[in-house]
Amino acid sequence: MRHQAGMAMPLGRFKIVLYNSPKHGVVPLFLDVPQFEYTEFHGANHANQLLGCVAVGKVRTSDGVANCQPVLQRIVAMMQSAEDEGRECYCTIKREGE
């Protein structure tokens, strides 16, 4: 099942791996998120481009983020380095202030 419209990603710690997305190229992909499938990190200039994914960028706009590629490239490079060293990567989703 893909994500359900209007659902927020649950709080928790999730393994992420590099994935060659047909639409976005090599991006981080969350694994084993309840009720979500193919939840990626990628750039999105507008919120309607997310479809359940996580937008990354240097600047928050009124409806998304901007200057996405440098941030995404840095995350992918850090993950690639970790994977090359045999380390796993995780992302923790939590409420602001926790």
WOCORQUI-V821144 format. One record per pair of residues at least 12 apart in sequence whose C-alpha atoms are under 6 Angstrom apart, sorted by the first residue. I is the first residue (numbers start at 1). J is the second residue. If there is no record, write none. Layout:
# WOCORQUI-V821144
{{I;J} {I;J}}
This chain:
# WOCORQUI-V821144
{{2;36} {2;37} {3;35} {3;36} {11;93} {11;94} {12;92} {12;93} {13;91} {13;92} {14;90} {14;91} {15;30} {15;31} {15;89} {15;90} {16;28} {16;29} {16;30} {16;31} {16;89} {16;90} {17;29} {28;40} {28;41} {39;53} {40;53} {41;54} {41;55} {42;55} {42;56} {43;55} {43;56} {43;68} {45;64} {45;65} {45;66} {46;63} {46;64} {47;63} {47;64} {56;68} {57;71}}
